[in-house]
Amino acid sequence: MPKTRYTGVYIDNKGKFFYQAELGIDKVTGKRIQKKGRKDQQGRPFSSAREAYKELTRLKNEYLVLNGYSNYDLTYGQFLETTYLPYYRASVERSTWNSRESGLLNIRDRFSNKKLREISIEDCEGYRIWLLNDSGYSQSYSSLLYGMFRKSLDYAVTMQYLDKNISKRTKAIPKGKSVVAYWTKEEFQKVLSVIYKDDFYEFMCLVMIWLYYMTGIRVSEGLALNWNDVDLKRKKLRVHHTLDMINQNHFVRKPYTKTKNGIRTISLDDDTVQLLEDWRKVQQEHGIENFILSYTDLPLYRSTVQRIIERYAKLAKVLVIQGKGLRHSHVSYLINEFNADILVVSQRLGHSSPEITLKHYAHLWSRNDESLAEQMSGNVQFTFAMKSSVSFNGNQAVKK
């Protein structure tokens, strides 16, 4: 095979020019990546060795830019398994990984055999439309999946497998409006009235529901509470842990909350203080010293919280809500009963700013204008005109 003066360019026994070169080693298969061609980008045969060399140079540059000396034929499935999933798992909390793993595997199965560098705008848009129209998923979950897909391609760009994230040329899927159900004060009172306080386990259920409703703490924050987190004399509750739990033999009280502003101290009302004092005495009679929300001195499962809420909601014949619905209930209670200031509410919830609070709870302030409307009544004073001062000309629609 006669060589030319251009490296990687040859001439066959018919006088035709072609290029042949190795672009590296595939990290997945361990095989050499070889490319050979007789035509340029437009499909025209090379008329000279220089033309063949120019095309070979272009191909090498494209390969290096798109793949960063990595896998030329890498599929999306291989990229996810060998690169992205290990990275993602190491970057997020265990609880986040557990909740997102099935979604990532869903995405992997969708694009498993598609070469990473060949994923097109049409592929991305097709997936987006499928999620919205035919997947059967809620809009919020569809938004989550498409967002995770786009982030995986972002990482492919970071690792130089791609030179750009083609999915960014399609629209993101909006999360849609998420309305969290909550209890009014009247509904809360109905729930409390069906709980038998003299039973040890039911007393704990009462304390759990009451504490979440009256403080607005997150479910994982409440599950992590120890007695050393509450000062009953000063009427203060310090929130600075969340519970990460696999089972009752494997759990961790993480020394931080969902956000850095989540570490906070909440003032307690006298009723809550009294309830906690009574509960602590009962717990001590049963040999329990550590977790506030416990009847075994081990933390509750998150699923137990939901079961308790469902049980007593049904008994009281009120709406069954989620655990986080008690947090919403607290905000509603503060606003509707006490016209609470947005800054105070934001601080109790552990938000970084009042804007975050408004973003999630603005609809709960809907009744705040009632007193304003009362003050507006009769405030504008005037006397109606005794006769018209306007002279109409032309074909007016209405004439006296």
N, C-alpha and C positions, 0 to 999 in steps of 0.2 A: 504494500500500500504506500505509494510514493508520497513523501511529505512535501509541503510547500515551505516558504520562508516564514509563514505565520504559524505560531505554535497552536496545535490542535486542529489545523486545517489540512486536508488531504485532497488528492486527486485520484480518481479511480481509473481503470484501464480503458474507459470510454472518454476520458478527458473531462469528466464532470467533477465539480468541486463539492466538498461536504466538510462538515465539522464533526468532531467527536471528542468529548472531554468528560472527565469525572468532576462532579460537583461536591463530593464529600461522602460521608458514611451515614447511612440512616441509623439513628440511635435506637430505633425500635427493633428493626430486623437485623442490624449489623452489616447489611449488604451495601456495596458501593452504589452510589447514585450516578448513573451514566446517561449522557444525553448525546444524541446523534441526529443530524439534520442536513437536508439538501436544498431547503428553500428558506426564503426570508419570511418576515411577518405577513407579507401580502401573498404568500404562496408561490412566489416566482423562483425558479431555479437560479442558483448563484451563477453569475457570468464571470466571476473572477475569485481568486483566493482572498482578495481584500474584502469583498462583499461577504464571503463566508465568515471571515474573521470578525467583521463588524457585528454580524448577527450573533456569533458566539460570545463576543464581549458583552453585547446587550443582554443575552440570556444569563450570563454569569452575574452581571450587576443586578438584574431583576431577582435572581435567586437569592443573592446575598442580602438585598434589601428586604425582600418578603420573608425570608426564613432565618436570617442571621446565622448562617452556617448550620442550620438545624435540619429538620426533616422535611424534605421536599414533598413527599407523598403522605405526610401525616394526616390522618383522619381526625375529625372532630372528637370522635369517641376515644381515640388514643390520646389526644391532647388532654381531654378531660380527666381520664383515668391516671395518666402518668404525671401530669403537670398541674392542672387547675385544682382538682379535688384535694390533693395533699396541701397545696398552698392555702386554699379556702378553709380547710379544716383547722389548719394551724393559726389562722387569722381571726377566728371568731370564738365566742363562748361555746362551751359544749352544748348548752341548751339551744343555741342558735343553729348549730350544726345539725342537731337531732331534728329540728323542725324544718330545715331546708334540704336535707339529704335526698328525700324522695323527689322533691321538685327538680333538683339537679340531675337525678337519674332519669327523670321524665324528659328533660331537655336532651340528655345524652342519647336516649333511644330515638329521639326525633331526628337527630343529625349524625347518628353513630358512624355510618359508613361514608359520609360526605367528607371529601378532602377539605381540610381547614381553609386552604387558600382558594378553594373553588366555591365557598359559600357566597351566594349572590344576594343582591337586593331583593330579587324575586323570592328567594328562599326565606329571607327574613320577613318580608311582607306576608308571604304565605303562612308562615307560622303565626304571625300576629293576628291575621284574620281568622285562622283556625281557632286560636285561643278565644277570640271574641264571639265567634258564631257557632262553632261546632264542638268545642271541647267539653261543654257542660259545666265548666268551672265558673265560679263567681268572677265578677269583674276585678275585685281586689286580688284574688288569687292569680288571675290571668296577668294582672299588672306585675305581681311579684315574679312570676315565671319569666315573663319577657324581660323584666329588669335584670334577673339573674343571668339570662342568656346574653344580654348586652354587656354585662360586667365580665363575663367569661371571655368575650372577644376583646374587651379592653385589656385583659391580662395577656392575651395572645399578642397584642400589639406591644405591650411592655416587654415581653420576652422575645420580641423580634421575630415571631412566627408570621406576623402580618405587618404590613406597613400602615394600615388604617382599619378602623372598625366600620365595616360596611353597614352594620345594623343601625348606626347612628344617622343614616340617611332615611330611615323610616321613623314614624312617630312612636313615641312611647305610649303605653296603655295607661290612661288615667286610673287612679285607684277607685274613683267613684265615691259617692257619699256613703259613709258608714255611720249609721245611727245606733248608738249603744243604749239599750233599754235600761231604765233605772226605776227605783221606787220613790214615790212621794213620801212625805212624812206620815200621811195617813196609812199608806200601804205598809210602811216600816212598822208602824204601831200594831197593825194587824198581825204581822209576822211574829213580833215579840210576844203577842198575847197567846200564841198557840205553843209556846215553848215551856216545858215543865222544868223550872229552875231547880227543884229539889232532887232531880236525877243528876248524878255526876256528869255523865256524858252530855246530857242536854244542857246543863249549865255551861259546859265548854262551848256548845253550839251557840248559845246565847251570847257569850262573851265574844266569840269570833265575829258573828254578824254585827253586833253592836260596835266593836272596835273598828271594823272596816267602814261602817256607815258614818261613825262620828269623827274619824280622823282622815279618811280619804287616802290611806296608805295603799300601795300596790300589794297584790296578793303575795308575791314572793317576799316583800318586805315584812309583811305580817307574819308569815310562816317562820321567818328568821328571828323574830323578837325573843329576847331573853329577859328575865326579870331585872337584870342589871342595866337594861336599856330604858327603864322607866323610873322616874323619881316621883313617888306618890305625894311626898310632902311639898315639893315645889310644883307639882302638877305638870310635869314635863315628860314627853316621850321622845327619845332620841332614835332617829331612823338612820342607821349607817351600815346595815347588812342586807343581803338578799340570800335566799336559800337556793343552792344548786343541789338537787337530790336525785339520785338514781333509785335508791330504795332506803329503808330505814337503817340499814347497816352501812350505807355508803352515801353520805351527804356532806356538804361543805357550806358553812356560813361565810360567804364571800364578803370581805371587808370593804365593800363598795356597793353602790346602788346602780340602777339602770343608767343614770347620768350623774355627772359630778355634782350637779345642783340637787340631786336627790338626797344627799346627806344633809339632814336638817333636824331641827328640834321643833316639835309640835306641842302647843299648849293644850292641856286637857281640861275639860269641864268637870265640875264637881260630881255629876252623875257617873261619868266614866271612871273617875278616881274611886268612887265608892264601890262601883261594880268590880273593879280590878282588886281592890282590897279584900272584898268578900271572896272573890275567886281564888286569890292567893292562899287564903286560909284553908279553903276546901282542897286545893291542890296539895298543900303541905300535909294535910291529914292523909292523903293518898301517897305520900312520899315523893312528890314531884317538886323539883326545885329550879329547873332551868327554863324550858320553853314556856312562854305564856299560853300559846294556843296548842295545848297538848293534854292528853289524858293518860299518857304512858311515859312521859318525860322524853319522848322522841318526837321529832317534828311531824306534822301532818303532811300527807300527800296533797299536792295541788288539786287532784281529782276529788279528794275528800271535801274540800271547800265547796266545790260545785255541787256535790251530792247533798250536802247539808242545806245549801241555798234552795235547791230544787225541792227537797223534802218539805221544808217549812213554807215555801211559797205555795205549794199545792195544798197544804193543810189550811193555810190562811186564805186560799182562793184569790191569790194575787198573781201578777205576771212573774213567770220564771225568768230570772236575769242571770247574767254571767258574773263571775267574781269581780271583773273590772267594772261591772254595772254598779257595784256598791261605791266605787270611787266616784262615778258619775252622780250617784245618789247624794253623796256628801256635798258635792258642788251645788247641786240643785237645792239641798237643804239650806246651805249657807246663803244662797242668793234669795230664795223665796221667803225664808223666815227672817233673815237679818239684813237683807240688802247689802251683803258683804262686798267690800271693796275688792276690785280685781287684783290689786297688788297683794293683799293679804291671802286671797285664795291661791294665787300663784305660788306664794311662799309655802303655804301648807302642803300643796301638791308636790313641791320640789321641782318646779319648772324653772328653766333658765331665765325666762322673761314673761311678763304679762301677755306678750303677743302670742306665745305658745299656748297659754291658757285660753285666750280668745279663739285661737284657731280650732281648738277641740271642743270648747264649751260655750261659744258665743250664743248658741240657740237657747241656752238655759237662762239667759238674761232677758228673755222676751217679755216678762211681766214687770220689768223694772221701770216702765214708763207710765204705770198707772197713776202714781202720785203726781207725776209731771202733768198728765192729762187733767187731773183734778185742779191743779194750780192754773192751768191754761183756761179753764172754764170761766167765762165772764171777764177775762183780763182785757180783751179788746173792746173798747167802748166807742160807739158812734150812733148817729141817728140817720135813718133812711131818708133819701130825698123825697120831697113832696110831689115833684113832677119831673119829667124827663128833660134833660138839657141837650139831648142829642137830636140833630135833624138828619133824617135818613133821605137819601136821594137814590134814584135808579130803581131797578127791579129787585127790591129786597125780598128775601124768601118769606119773611114774616112781616105783615103790615097790620096795624091796628085798624 
